[in-house]
Amino acid sequence: MEQPKIGTNFEYNGTSFYFDAEDVECMERYAKAAEKFEAASHEMDAEDNGGTALDAKVAKMKKYCQYIRSLFDDIFGDGAGIAICGERMNTRTHTEAYAAFIDFAYAQAEEGMSERTSVANLFISRAEKRRNEMKKK
């Protein structure tokens, strides 16, 4: 039985956004957003917020949520981060949303690779068959 296709809509928290890991425009937006997210997370680690340890932890939690929202905004458009992650700044829900998106994009990429491999194998099989036929003549 054939596996169902992943599709091109990331659906999460009652929202749906177009994303196709084989679409160059989507992957360009994703690459830029991921680069920005990584740079921001390094900045966050290097920051010294002063104040108490609790103040520093809360500040990092808030920045973390902002970075994930920004990542979704950069990939899908303004407002996507709040739509996907929800209104509350909660590191668990933001991490879960991010993980769900990464799983979705990875599954798309794997599915695409599998399809390309099967098509390539089909061409290789046909080429081998032709070569064998030519050898027989």
N, C-alpha and C positions, 0 to 999 in steps of 0.2 A: 504494500500500500504506500502510495506517495505521501511524503510529509507535506503539511500545509505550508504555503508560502508565508514568509514573515510579514510582508506588506510594506508600505511606505509611509504609514502614519504611526508616529509615536503617540500612544494613548496612555495617559497617566492622569490620575486625580480628576477624572471627568473631562479632560481636555484631549485634543488631538492636533498634532502638528506634523506637517509633511517633513519627512527626512528619508533620504535614500543614499545609503553608503556607496552606491555606484554612480551617483550624480556628482559631477565635478564641482558644481556650484555649492552643493551641500557640504562636500568634503573641504572645500576652501574655507567656508564659514566655520566649520568645525575645527580645522587646523588653527585658524587665527584665534578662535575662542579658547582652545586648549592651551595655546602658547601664552595667551594673556592670563589665563587661570593659573598656570604653573608659575609664571613670574610673580603674580600677586600672592600666591601662597608662600613663595620664598621671602617676599617682603614681610608678610605677616609673621613668619618665623623669626625674622631678624629684628622686628620692632620691639622696643621696650616701652610699654604703656605707662610705666610708673605706677604709683598707687599701690594698693594691696594686691596680693596674689589673686584674690577673688575678682577684683576689678580687671586685672590683666586677663584672666580666664574668660570673663564675660565679654570683654572687648574682642578677644580672639574668636569667640563663638559667633558674635555678631558679624565680624568681617568674613568669617567662613561662609555663613549663610548668604551674605551679600555677594561673595565671589561665585557661589553656585548659581544664584539668581542671575547674575551678570552673564555667566556662561550660557545659560538658557536664552537670555535675551539676545546675546550675540549670535547664537545659532538660529533661533526661530523668530526673533523680532521683539521689540519692546513689549513688556508686560508678560512675556512667556514665563519668566522666572517665578513670578508670584502666582500665575495661573497653575503652573506645574507643582511648585513647592508649597503653596498655600500662603496665607497672610502672616502666620506666626513665624517668628525667627526661631526655628527648632532644628538643631544640628542633626538629630536623628532623621526627621522627615526629609530634610534637604539631602542628606547622604543617601537615603533610600531612593529618592527621585533620581539622583545622579547615577546611582548603581543601576537602576532600572533602564536609564537611557543608554548607559555603556553596554549593558547586556543586549539591548535591542539593536544597537549599531553593530555590535560584534556578530550577532546572529545574522544580520543582513549581510555583512561582509563574508561570513563563512558560507552562507547560502549562495552568494554570487560567485565565490571561488569554486564551489562545488559544481555549479552550472557551467562555468567556463572550463573547468577541468573535464567534465563529461563531453562537452562539445569538442574540445581539443583532442580527447581520446577518440572520438568518432572520426575526426579527420585523420588521425594517425592510423587508425584501423583501416580506413579506406585506402590510405596511401600504401600501407603494408600489403593489403590485398592486391592493389594494382601492381606493386613490385613483384609479388609472387606470381601473378598472372603473366607478367612480362618475362619472368625467368623461365616459365613453362614453354614459351613460344620459341 
